[in-house]
Every structure is written in C-alpha cells, then in structure tokens.
Amino acid sequence: MDLVNSADQPSMDALRTAACRFLQESLPGVDRVNIVKLASVEVDKKTWWEAEAEVWQPNATIQSLRLSTHLTRPVLDEHLYLLRLDSQLNVLAYGLKAELRQH
C-alpha cells in the first residue's frame, strides 16, 4: 500500500486505514468502521487531516443489563467520530462528533 504521494502527503487509502485501525484498537467492541469523509485542514501553515467515521458497537444498555435479544446478531449502535491526523498518520485528537461540535 502506498503510504505517501509525491508531495509527502499521505494517500487517501493510508489515511482511511490509519483512522480505521486506531478506532478499532482504541474503542471497545467495535463491530465495524466506515470512513465517510476525509478532508485536509490548513492550520498555521500546516496541513492536518480530518476523518469522519461511523463506528458500529454493541448497544451498551443491552450489554450492561445482559438482556437477551433473541437475535443471532448483536444490536448495534452507530456513533459518529471525528479524528484529526497529521501527515505521518498520527492521531492527534478524536472524539464523538456530537460532543466536539458543541464546543
């Protein structure tokens, strides 16, 4: 996989892979991750990357109460996360989109 393009910027595939891997390793019980948006952000003459991701996780209420759903698959909740990455694919910040946009 190509990690950087000719301008020393990460490729879209590399950004997508880095964001997915980070969320899968950092959050509990992740079923799947879909990157729905990638955008470059210019801050103080530096380029950062922002990724928006749908993260599907088992419903916490059902799990904590140990309720039986009579389904063969777990009930999943969708959470929208925002991540900020640098050009070396390091995650600088992340959080739930709803909580980040309120501040």
N, CA, C and O atoms as CSV, one atom per row, in Angstrom:
chain,resi,resn,atom,element,x,y,z
A,1,MET,N,N,0.839,-1.172,0.000
A,1,MET,CA,C,0.000,0.000,0.000
A,1,MET,C,C,0.884,1.235,0.000
A,1,MET,O,O,1.874,1.300,0.728
A,2,ASP,N,N,0.520,2.217,-0.824
A,2,ASP,CA,C,1.268,3.466,-0.917
A,2,ASP,C,C,0.901,4.358,0.261
A,2,ASP,O,O,-0.259,4.745,0.404
A,3,LEU,N,N,1.892,4.696,1.121
A,3,LEU,CA,C,1.615,5.500,2.300
A,3,LEU,C,C,1.670,6.988,2.058
A,3,LEU,O,O,0.949,7.741,2.712
A,4,VAL,N,N,2.501,7.434,1.140
A,4,VAL,CA,C,2.572,8.868,0.846
A,4,VAL,C,C,2.604,9.074,-0.660
A,4,VAL,O,O,3.079,8.225,-1.415
A,5,ASN,N,N,2.086,10.227,-1.079
A,5,ASN,CA,C,2.165,10.533,-2.506
A,5,ASN,C,C,3.406,11.373,-2.759
A,5,ASN,O,O,4.213,11.565,-1.851
A,6,SER,N,N,3.569,11.865,-3.950
A,6,SER,CA,C,4.807,12.554,-4.321
A,6,SER,C,C,5.028,13.848,-3.554
A,6,SER,O,O,6.166,14.315,-3.499
A,7,ALA,N,N,4.015,14.449,-2.964
A,7,ALA,CA,C,4.167,15.698,-2.222
A,7,ALA,C,C,4.354,15.437,-0.724
A,7,ALA,O,O,4.098,16.325,0.089
A,8,ASP,N,N,4.793,14.245,-0.351
A,8,ASP,CA,C,4.976,13.854,1.044
A,8,ASP,C,C,3.705,13.966,1.872
A,8,ASP,O,O,3.763,14.205,3.078
A,9,GLN,N,N,2.595,13.799,1.245
A,9,GLN,CA,C,1.307,13.769,1.937
A,9,GLN,C,C,0.776,12.344,1.899
A,9,GLN,O,O,0.991,11.632,0.919
A,10,PRO,N,N,0.089,11.919,2.946
A,10,PRO,CA,C,-0.436,10.553,2.948
A,10,PRO,C,C,-1.511,10.358,1.886
A,10,PRO,O,O,-2.248,11.285,1.551
A,11,SER,N,N,-1.585,9.165,1.376
A,11,SER,CA,C,-2.630,8.847,0.406
A,11,SER,C,C,-3.963,8.696,1.140
A,11,SER,O,O,-3.996,8.497,2.354
A,12,MET,N,N,-5.047,8.791,0.394
A,12,MET,CA,C,-6.375,8.635,0.989
A,12,MET,C,C,-6.538,7.239,1.591
A,12,MET,O,O,-7.133,7.086,2.657
A,13,ASP,N,N,-6.014,6.233,0.915
A,13,ASP,CA,C,-6.086,4.862,1.446
A,13,ASP,C,C,-5.343,4.739,2.761
A,13,ASP,O,O,-5.819,4.079,3.685
A,14,ALA,N,N,-4.169,5.375,2.856
A,14,ALA,CA,C,-3.387,5.315,4.088
A,14,ALA,C,C,-4.107,6.034,5.224
A,14,ALA,O,O,-4.116,5.548,6.355
A,15,LEU,N,N,-4.707,7.181,4.937
A,15,LEU,CA,C,-5.472,7.909,5.952
A,15,LEU,C,C,-6.654,7.087,6.442
A,15,LEU,O,O,-6.906,6.997,7.644
A,16,ARG,N,N,-7.372,6.493,5.506
A,16,ARG,CA,C,-8.536,5.666,5.838
A,16,ARG,C,C,-8.114,4.480,6.701
A,16,ARG,O,O,-8.761,4.175,7.703
A,17,THR,N,N,-7.044,3.821,6.316
A,17,THR,CA,C,-6.557,2.654,7.066
A,17,THR,C,C,-6.104,3.050,8.464
A,17,THR,O,O,-6.411,2.352,9.430
A,18,ALA,N,N,-5.378,4.156,8.589
A,18,ALA,CA,C,-4.888,4.606,9.890
A,18,ALA,C,C,-6.044,4.959,10.830
A,18,ALA,O,O,-6.022,4.606,12.009
A,19,ALA,N,N,-7.043,5.648,10.305
A,19,ALA,CA,C,-8.199,6.030,11.124
A,19,ALA,C,C,-8.982,4.795,11.572
A,19,ALA,O,O,-9.349,4.686,12.741
A,20,CYS,N,N,-9.236,3.872,10.654
A,20,CYS,CA,C,-9.958,2.636,10.999
A,20,CYS,C,C,-9.203,1.830,12.045
A,20,CYS,O,O,-9.789,1.387,13.032
A,21,ARG,N,N,-7.926,1.640,11.836
A,21,ARG,CA,C,-7.112,0.852,12.765
A,21,ARG,C,C,-7.115,1.479,14.160
A,21,ARG,O,O,-7.254,0.778,15.162
A,22,PHE,N,N,-6.960,2.814,14.217
A,22,PHE,CA,C,-6.955,3.497,15.507
A,22,PHE,C,C,-8.273,3.280,16.252
A,22,PHE,O,O,-8.266,2.946,17.436
A,23,LEU,N,N,-9.392,3.466,15.569
A,23,LEU,CA,C,-10.689,3.310,16.225
A,23,LEU,C,C,-10.931,1.874,16.663
A,23,LEU,O,O,-11.448,1.643,17.757
A,24,GLN,N,N,-10.569,0.910,15.834
A,24,GLN,CA,C,-10.749,-0.499,16.197
A,24,GLN,C,C,-9.909,-0.883,17.402
A,24,GLN,O,O,-10.338,-1.700,18.218
A,25,GLU,N,N,-8.718,-0.307,17.529
A,25,GLU,CA,C,-7.832,-0.638,18.646
A,25,GLU,C,C,-8.158,0.152,19.907
A,25,GLU,O,O,-7.845,-0.299,21.009
A,26,SER,N,N,-8.784,1.325,19.769
A,26,SER,CA,C,-8.991,2.213,20.910
A,26,SER,C,C,-10.366,2.107,21.561
A,26,SER,O,O,-10.519,2.415,22.743
A,27,LEU,N,N,-11.356,1.678,20.803
A,27,LEU,CA,C,-12.716,1.632,21.330
A,27,LEU,C,C,-13.142,0.187,21.612
A,27,LEU,O,O,-12.731,-0.730,20.901
A,28,PRO,N,N,-13.959,-0.014,22.640
A,28,PRO,CA,C,-14.372,-1.382,22.989
A,28,PRO,C,C,-15.439,-1.941,22.048
A,28,PRO,O,O,-16.361,-1.229,21.651
A,29,GLY,N,N,-15.309,-3.198,21.702
A,29,GLY,CA,C,-16.343,-3.944,20.988
A,29,GLY,C,C,-16.722,-3.440,19.620
A,29,GLY,O,O,-17.870,-3.603,19.206
A,30,VAL,N,N,-15.796,-2.832,18.901
A,30,VAL,CA,C,-16.118,-2.287,17.577
A,30,VAL,C,C,-16.457,-3.429,16.619
A,30,VAL,O,O,-15.677,-4.365,16.444
A,31,ASP,N,N,-17.627,-3.331,16.008
A,31,ASP,CA,C,-18.046,-4.328,15.025
A,31,ASP,C,C,-17.521,-3.959,13.640
A,31,ASP,O,O,-16.990,-4.801,12.915
A,32,ARG,N,N,-17.682,-2.675,13.286
A,32,ARG,CA,C,-17.138,-2.204,12.002
A,32,ARG,C,C,-16.970,-0.690,12.038
A,32,ARG,O,O,-17.585,0.009,12.843
A,33,VAL,N,N,-16.119,-0.210,11.141
A,33,VAL,CA,C,-15.839,1.215,10.998
A,33,VAL,C,C,-15.958,1.569,9.526
A,33,VAL,O,O,-15.401,0.885,8.667
A,34,ASN,N,N,-16.687,2.638,9.239
A,34,ASN,CA,C,-16.796,3.165,7.879
A,34,ASN,C,C,-16.321,4.607,7.893
A,34,ASN,O,O,-16.871,5.432,8.623
A,35,ILE,N,N,-15.309,4.921,7.099
A,35,ILE,CA,C,-14.859,6.302,6.962
A,35,ILE,C,C,-15.762,6.954,5.920
A,35,ILE,O,O,-15.816,6.519,4.770
A,36,VAL,N,N,-16.470,8.002,6.338
A,36,VAL,CA,C,-17.435,8.630,5.437
A,36,VAL,C,C,-16.936,9.959,4.880
A,36,VAL,O,O,-17.506,10.481,3.922
A,37,LYS,N,N,-15.854,10.522,5.482
A,37,LYS,CA,C,-15.346,11.795,4.985
A,37,LYS,C,C,-13.877,11.943,5.361
A,37,LYS,O,O,-13.477,11.643,6.486
A,38,LEU,N,N,-13.085,12.408,4.409
A,38,LEU,CA,C,-11.690,12.779,4.636
A,38,LEU,C,C,-11.491,14.168,4.052
A,38,LEU,O,O,-11.888,14.444,2.920
A,39,ALA,N,N,-10.869,15.038,4.841
A,39,ALA,CA,C,-10.641,16.400,4.354
A,39,ALA,C,C,-9.340,16.933,4.920
A,39,ALA,O,O,-8.975,16.629,6.056
A,40,SER,N,N,-8.642,17.730,4.126
A,40,SER,CA,C,-7.438,18.391,4.628
A,40,SER,C,C,-7.849,19.699,5.285
A,40,SER,O,O,-8.786,20.369,4.850
A,41,VAL,N,N,-7.121,20.047,6.350
A,41,VAL,CA,C,-7.398,21.267,7.104
A,41,VAL,C,C,-6.083,22.014,7.261
A,41,VAL,O,O,-5.099,21.449,7.738
A,42,GLU,N,N,-6.060,23.265,6.867
A,42,GLU,CA,C,-4.852,24.087,6.978
A,42,GLU,C,C,-4.915,24.874,8.287
A,42,GLU,O,O,-5.828,25.672,8.497
A,43,VAL,N,N,-3.927,24.640,9.169
A,43,VAL,CA,C,-3.841,25.336,10.454
A,43,VAL,C,C,-2.402,25.810,10.637
A,43,VAL,O,O,-1.475,24.999,10.643
A,44,ASP,N,N,-2.216,27.111,10.784
A,44,ASP,CA,C,-0.876,27.689,10.974
A,44,ASP,C,C,0.134,27.176,9.948
A,44,ASP,O,O,1.245,26.781,10.302
A,45,LYS,N,N,-0.254,27.186,8.702
A,45,LYS,CA,C,0.588,26.758,7.576
A,45,LYS,C,C,0.981,25.279,7.634
A,45,LYS,O,O,1.929,24.857,6.971
A,46,LYS,N,N,0.252,24.500,8.427
A,46,LYS,CA,C,0.454,23.049,8.467
A,46,LYS,C,C,-0.833,22.389,7.995
A,46,LYS,O,O,-1.933,22.874,8.258
A,47,THR,N,N,-0.674,21.290,7.304
A,47,THR,CA,C,-1.832,20.560,6.826
A,47,THR,C,C,-2.118,19.387,7.745
A,47,THR,O,O,-1.267,18.523,7.955
A,48,TRP,N,N,-3.311,19.368,8.285
A,48,TRP,CA,C,-3.798,18.252,9.081
A,48,TRP,C,C,-4.898,17.572,8.272
A,48,TRP,O,O,-5.390,18.120,7.285
A,49,TRP,N,N,-5.263,16.407,8.691
A,49,TRP,CA,C,-6.328,15.677,8.019
A,49,TRP,C,C,-7.424,15.392,9.022
A,49,TRP,O,O,-7.159,15.015,10.163
A,50,GLU,N,N,-8.659,15.577,8.585
A,50,GLU,CA,C,-9.802,15.279,9.436
A,50,GLU,C,C,-10.586,14.134,8.801
A,50,GLU,O,O,-10.906,14.159,7.613
A,51,ALA,N,N,-10.881,13.141,9.617
A,51,ALA,CA,C,-11.665,11.992,9.148
A,51,ALA,C,C,-12.942,11.910,9.969
A,51,ALA,O,O,-12.927,12.093,11.186
A,52,GLU,N,N,-14.034,11.637,9.296
A,52,GLU,CA,C,-15.307,11.391,9.963
A,52,GLU,C,C,-15.631,9.914,9.769
A,52,GLU,O,O,-15.581,9.400,8.652
A,53,ALA,N,N,-15.962,9.240,10.862
A,53,ALA,CA,C,-16.158,7.795,10.803
A,53,ALA,C,C,-17.447,7.363,11.489
A,53,ALA,O,O,-17.810,7.879,12.546
A,54,GLU,N,N,-18.130,6.407,10.867
A,54,GLU,CA,C,-19.248,5.713,11.511
A,54,GLU,C,C,-18.651,4.504,12.220
A,54,GLU,O,O,-17.975,3.681,11.604
A,55,VAL,N,N,-18.904,4.408,13.510
A,55,VAL,CA,C,-18.404,3.277,14.291
A,55,VAL,C,C,-19.615,2.518,14.834
A,55,VAL,O,O,-20.479,3.095,15.494
A,56,TRP,N,N,-19.660,1.234,14.550
A,56,TRP,CA,C,-20.764,0.390,14.988
A,56,TRP,C,C,-20.297,-0.470,16.157
A,56,TRP,O,O,-19.344,-1.241,16.043
A,57,GLN,N,N,-21.002,-0.318,17.303
A,57,GLN,CA,C,-20.656,-1.047,18.519
A,57,GLN,C,C,-21.922,-1.663,19.106
A,57,GLN,O,O,-23.021,-1.158,18.876
A,58,PRO,N,N,-21.774,-2.760,19.869
A,58,PRO,CA,C,-22.938,-3.349,20.537
A,58,PRO,C,C,-23.609,-2.329,21.463
A,58,PRO,O,O,-22.936,-1.508,22.087
A,59,ASN,N,N,-24.929,-2.390,21.542
A,59,ASN,CA,C,-25.693,-1.493,22.398
A,59,ASN,C,C,-25.273,-1.680,23.851
A,59,ASN,O,O,-25.370,-2.780,24.394
A,60,ALA,N,N,-24.810,-0.611,24.473
A,60,ALA,CA,C,-24.269,-0.673,25.835
A,60,ALA,C,C,-25.337,-1.008,26.872
A,60,ALA,O,O,-25.051,-1.711,27.841
A,61,THR,N,N,-26.546,-0.525,26.689
A,61,THR,CA,C,-27.622,-0.805,27.650
A,61,THR,C,C,-27.975,-2.281,27.646
A,61,THR,O,O,-28.104,-2.898,28.703
A,62,ILE,N,N,-28.127,-2.838,26.471
A,62,ILE,CA,C,-28.462,-4.268,26.365
A,62,ILE,C,C,-27.346,-5.111,26.957
A,62,ILE,O,O,-27.608,-6.098,27.645
A,63,GLN,N,N,-26.103,-4.728,26.695
A,63,GLN,CA,C,-24.971,-5.474,27.243
A,63,GLN,C,C,-24.902,-5.364,28.760
A,63,GLN,O,O,-24.710,-6.374,29.438
A,64,SER,N,N,-25.052,-4.170,29.303
A,64,SER,CA,C,-24.897,-3.988,30.747
A,64,SER,C,C,-26.021,-4.666,31.527
A,64,SER,O,O,-25.807,-5.140,32.642
A,65,LEU,N,N,-27.206,-4.712,30.949
A,65,LEU,CA,C,-28.325,-5.391,31.611
A,65,LEU,C,C,-28.380,-6.881,31.278
A,65,LEU,O,O,-29.208,-7.621,31.808
A,66,ARG,N,N,-27.486,-7.302,30.394
A,66,ARG,CA,C,-27.407,-8.692,29.945
A,66,ARG,C,C,-28.761,-9.211,29.445
A,66,ARG,O,O,-29.196,-10.316,29.767
A,67,LEU,N,N,-29.399,-8.362,28.648
A,67,LEU,CA,C,-30.696,-8.724,28.088
A,67,LEU,C,C,-30.517,-9.628,26.883
A,67,LEU,O,O,-29.579,-9.468,26.103
A,68,SER,N,N,-31.409,-10.559,26.745
A,68,SER,CA,C,-31.405,-11.437,25.581
A,68,SER,C,C,-32.240,-10.783,24.493
A,68,SER,O,O,-33.368,-10.359,24.744
A,69,THR,N,N,-31.696,-10.699,23.297
A,69,THR,CA,C,-32.416,-10.063,22.199
A,69,THR,C,C,-33.089,-11.071,21.272
A,69,THR,O,O,-33.837,-10.687,20.373
A,70,HIS,N,N,-32.831,-12.327,21.481
A,70,HIS,CA,C,-33.392,-13.400,20.642
A,70,HIS,C,C,-33.005,-13.227,19.173
A,70,HIS,O,O,-33.724,-13.660,18.273
A,71,LEU,N,N,-31.887,-12.603,18.957
A,71,LEU,CA,C,-31.366,-12.427,17.608
A,71,LEU,C,C,-30.042,-13.163,17.497
A,71,LEU,O,O,-29.344,-13.378,18.488
A,72,THR,N,N,-29.716,-13.539,16.290
A,72,THR,CA,C,-28.427,-14.202,16.093
A,72,THR,C,C,-27.278,-13.206,16.057
A,72,THR,O,O,-26.118,-13.583,16.218
A,73,ARG,N,N,-27.603,-11.932,15.844
A,73,ARG,CA,C,-26.579,-10.886,15.811
A,73,ARG,C,C,-26.838,-9.896,16.943
A,73,ARG,O,O,-27.983,-9.723,17.361
A,74,PRO,N,N,-25.787,-9.246,17.443
A,74,PRO,CA,C,-25.999,-8.249,18.492
A,74,PRO,C,C,-26.695,-6.997,17.945
A,74,PRO,O,O,-26.596,-6.690,16.757
A,75,VAL,N,N,-27.393,-6.284,18.822
A,75,VAL,CA,C,-27.977,-4.998,18.456
A,75,VAL,C,C,-26.842,-3.981,18.475
A,75,VAL,O,O,-26.170,-3.812,19.492
A,76,LEU,N,N,-26.631,-3.302,17.344
A,76,LEU,CA,C,-25.516,-2.365,17.213
A,76,LEU,C,C,-26.006,-0.918,17.193
A,76,LEU,O,O,-27.063,-0.608,16.644
A,77,ASP,N,N,-25.215,-0.048,17.801
A,77,ASP,CA,C,-25.467,1.387,17.759
A,77,ASP,C,C,-24.418,2.034,16.871
A,77,ASP,O,O,-23.260,1.616,16.842
A,78,GLU,N,N,-24.845,3.064,16.147
A,78,GLU,CA,C,-23.912,3.820,15.313
A,78,GLU,C,C,-23.474,5.074,16.073
A,78,GLU,O,O,-24.301,5.810,16.613
A,79,HIS,N,N,-22.169,5.300,16.103
A,79,HIS,CA,C,-21.600,6.501,16.711
A,79,HIS,C,C,-20.742,7.186,15.658
A,79,HIS,O,O,-19.976,6.532,14.950
A,80,LEU,N,N,-20.873,8.509,15.556
A,80,LEU,CA,C,-20.064,9.270,14.601
A,80,LEU,C,C,-18.885,9.891,15.334
A,80,LEU,O,O,-19.062,10.610,16.317
A,81,TYR,N,N,-17.679,9.607,14.850
A,81,TYR,CA,C,-16.443,10.123,15.438
A,81,TYR,C,C,-15.742,11.023,14.458
A,81,TYR,O,O,-15.828,10.829,13.245
A,82,LEU,N,N,-15.036,12.025,14.991
A,82,LEU,CA,C,-14.127,12.854,14.214
A,82,LEU,C,C,-12.719,12.587,14.703
A,82,LEU,O,O,-12.482,12.476,15.906
A,83,LEU,N,N,-11.783,12.484,13.768
A,83,LEU,CA,C,-10.376,12.287,14.103
A,83,LEU,C,C,-9.557,13.327,13.370
A,83,LEU,O,O,-9.890,13.717,12.251
A,84,ARG,N,N,-8.483,13.776,14.004
A,84,ARG,CA,C,-7.525,14.654,13.345
A,84,ARG,C,C,-6.195,13.923,13.282
A,84,ARG,O,O,-5.685,13.460,14.303
A,85,LEU,N,N,-5.632,13.818,12.077
A,85,LEU,CA,C,-4.366,13.123,11.855
A,85,LEU,C,C,-3.346,14.087,11.257
A,85,LEU,O,O,-3.708,15.041,10.570
A,86,ASP,N,N,-2.067,13.827,11.527
A,86,ASP,CA,C,-1.012,14.610,10.884
A,86,ASP,C,C,-0.534,13.873,9.637
A,86,ASP,O,O,-1.051,12.805,9.310
A,87,SER,N,N,0.436,14.430,8.951
A,87,SER,CA,C,0.904,13.835,7.697
A,87,SER,C,C,1.671,12.531,7.894
A,87,SER,O,O,1.909,11.804,6.929
A,88,GLN,N,N,2.067,12.222,9.149
A,88,GLN,CA,C,2.719,10.938,9.446
A,88,GLN,C,C,1.714,9.897,9.933
A,88,GLN,O,O,2.103,8.837,10.425
A,89,LEU,N,N,0.413,10.198,9.797
A,89,LEU,CA,C,-0.691,9.313,10.155
A,89,LEU,C,C,-0.848,9.106,11.656
A,89,LEU,O,O,-1.428,8.110,12.088
A,90,ASN,N,N,-0.334,10.040,12.453
A,90,ASN,CA,C,-0.544,10.005,13.898
A,90,ASN,C,C,-1.876,10.659,14.219
A,90,ASN,O,O,-2.192,11.724,13.689
A,91,VAL,N,N,-2.658,10.026,15.085
A,91,VAL,CA,C,-3.931,10.612,15.505
A,91,VAL,C,C,-3.625,11.638,16.590
A,91,VAL,O,O,-3.080,11.303,17.642
A,92,LEU,N,N,-3.981,12.886,16.320
A,92,LEU,CA,C,-3.714,13.982,17.243
A,92,LEU,C,C,-4.871,14.223,18.197
A,92,LEU,O,O,-4.666,14.651,19.333
A,93,ALA,N,N,-6.091,13.948,17.736
A,93,ALA,CA,C,-7.284,14.148,18.556
A,93,ALA,C,C,-8.420,13.336,17.958
A,93,ALA,O,O,-8.466,13.087,16.753
A,94,TYR,N,N,-9.333,12.929,18.827
A,94,TYR,CA,C,-10.536,12.250,18.339
A,94,TYR,C,C,-11.628,12.374,19.381
A,94,TYR,O,O,-11.355,12.634,20.553
A,95,GLY,N,N,-12.861,12.190,18.952
A,95,GLY,CA,C,-13.993,12.233,19.864
A,95,GLY,C,C,-15.289,12.063,19.107
A,95,GLY,O,O,-15.316,12.046,17.876
A,96,LEU,N,N,-16.373,11.937,19.874
A,96,LEU,CA,C,-17.682,11.843,19.254
A,96,LEU,C,C,-18.016,13.153,18.565
A,96,LEU,O,O,-17.796,14.225,19.129
A,97,LYS,N,N,-18.534,13.082,17.378
A,97,LYS,CA,C,-18.811,14.275,16.580
A,97,LYS,C,C,-19.779,15.201,17.310
A,97,LYS,O,O,-19.558,16.412,17.332
A,98,ALA,N,N,-20.828,14.677,17.897
A,98,ALA,CA,C,-21.815,15.496,18.586
A,98,ALA,C,C,-21.199,16.281,19.732
A,98,ALA,O,O,-21.555,17.440,19.950
A,99,GLU,N,N,-20.292,15.675,20.457
A,99,GLU,CA,C,-19.663,16.347,21.588
A,99,GLU,C,C,-18.644,17.383,21.126
A,99,GLU,O,O,-18.522,18.437,21.750
A,100,LEU,N,N,-17.920,17.115,20.061
A,100,LEU,CA,C,-16.914,18.054,19.569
A,100,LEU,C,C,-17.542,19.288,18.940
A,100,LEU,O,O,-17.001,20.386,19.068
A,101,ARG,N,N,-18.653,19.131,18.275
A,101,ARG,CA,C,-19.280,20.253,17.573
A,101,ARG,C,C,-19.998,21.206,18.536
A,101,ARG,O,O,-20.312,22.332,18.150
A,102,GLN,N,N,-20.264,20.784,19.777
A,102,GLN,CA,C,-20.938,21.650,20.747
A,102,GLN,C,C,-19.986,22.689,21.326
A,102,GLN,O,O,-20.440,23.724,21.813
A,103,HIS,N,N,-18.680,22.444,21.286
A,103,HIS,CA,C,-17.704,23.343,21.905
A,103,HIS,C,C,-17.199,24.373,20.935
A,103,HIS,O,O,-16.370,25.208,21.297
